[in-house]
Amino acid sequence: MSDQQIEAAVFRRLLSHLDNRKDVQNIDLMNLAGFCRNCLSKWYAEAAAEEGRSIDKEAAREIVYGMPYAEWKAQYQTEATPEQAAQFAAQQDPSAGE
């Protein structure tokens, strides 16, 4: 198995894991890891562009979310708590926590 095949398998496993953990919100991922499902879809579209393929934002999101983003958002996304939003904001502006 080539490195590229292994990396593709790992990516598919990551997507499967995220699909099985719809309870984990994007803001949770951003606060803990600094990336979320939307980041993955952006990276996917950027990698495709580097290979000369055009994949729009919504198509990339559907690959990552396993369904149209609007559908996933309506079914699974919850409102961020004030604590989650504050943590996210503090990470965006490191001086906010001082």
C-alpha positions as CSV (number, residue, x, y, z in Angstrom):
1,M,0.0,0.0,0.0
2,S,1.4,3.4,-1.0
3,D,1.7,6.3,1.4
4,Q,-1.1,8.1,-0.6
5,Q,-3.4,5.0,-0.2
6,I,-2.7,4.9,3.6
7,E,-3.3,8.7,3.9
8,A,-6.6,8.3,2.0
9,A,-7.6,5.4,4.3
10,V,-6.8,7.5,7.3
11,F,-8.8,10.5,5.9
12,R,-11.8,8.2,5.3
13,R,-11.5,6.8,8.8
14,L,-11.4,10.4,10.2
15,L,-14.6,11.3,8.3
16,S,-16.3,8.1,9.5
17,H,-15.3,8.9,13.1
18,L,-16.6,12.5,12.8
19,D,-19.8,11.1,11.2
20,N,-20.3,8.8,14.2
21,R,-19.7,11.7,16.6
22,K,-22.3,14.2,15.4
23,D,-22.7,15.2,19.0
24,V,-19.3,16.9,18.8
25,Q,-20.0,20.3,17.5
26,N,-17.6,22.2,15.2
27,I,-17.0,24.8,17.9
28,D,-15.9,22.0,20.2
29,L,-13.4,20.8,17.6
30,M,-12.2,24.4,17.0
31,N,-11.8,25.0,20.7
32,L,-9.9,21.7,21.3
33,A,-8.0,21.1,18.1
34,G,-8.0,24.4,16.2
35,F,-9.9,22.9,13.2
36,C,-13.4,21.6,12.4
37,R,-15.4,19.9,9.7
38,N,-15.5,23.2,7.7
39,C,-11.7,23.4,7.8
40,L,-11.5,19.9,6.5
41,S,-13.8,20.8,3.6
42,K,-11.8,23.9,2.8
43,W,-8.6,21.9,2.9
44,Y,-10.2,19.3,0.6
45,A,-11.2,22.0,-2.0
46,E,-7.7,23.6,-1.8
47,A,-6.0,20.2,-2.3
48,A,-8.3,19.5,-5.3
49,A,-7.4,22.9,-6.7
50,E,-3.7,22.2,-6.4
51,E,-4.3,19.1,-8.6
52,G,-6.2,21.2,-11.1
53,R,-9.7,20.1,-10.1
54,S,-12.4,22.6,-9.2
55,I,-14.6,21.6,-6.2
56,D,-16.8,24.3,-4.8
57,K,-17.3,24.8,-1.1
58,E,-20.6,23.1,-0.9
59,A,-19.4,20.0,-2.8
60,A,-16.4,19.7,-0.5
61,R,-18.6,20.1,2.6
62,E,-20.9,17.4,1.3
63,I,-17.9,15.1,1.1
64,V,-16.8,15.9,4.7
65,Y,-20.3,16.0,6.2
66,G,-21.7,13.0,4.3
67,M,-24.7,15.1,3.3
68,P,-25.5,18.6,2.2
69,Y,-24.2,21.1,4.8
70,A,-27.5,22.8,5.3
71,E,-29.1,19.4,6.1
72,W,-26.4,18.5,8.6
73,K,-26.6,21.9,10.2
74,A,-30.4,21.7,10.5
75,Q,-30.3,18.2,12.0
76,Y,-27.2,18.2,14.2
77,Q,-25.8,21.7,14.8
78,T,-26.7,23.3,18.2
79,E,-26.2,26.9,19.3
80,A,-22.9,27.5,20.9
81,T,-23.0,28.0,24.6
82,P,-21.7,31.3,26.0
83,E,-18.7,29.4,27.4
84,Q,-17.9,27.8,24.0
85,A,-18.2,31.2,22.3
86,A,-16.0,32.9,24.8
87,Q,-13.4,30.2,24.6
88,F,-13.4,30.5,20.8
89,A,-13.2,34.3,20.9
90,A,-10.3,34.1,23.3
91,Q,-8.4,31.8,21.0
92,Q,-9.0,34.1,18.1
93,D,-7.7,37.1,20.1
94,P,-5.0,36.0,22.5
95,S,-5.0,39.4,24.2
96,A,-8.7,38.9,25.2
97,G,-7.8,36.5,28.0
98,E,-5.4,38.9,29.7
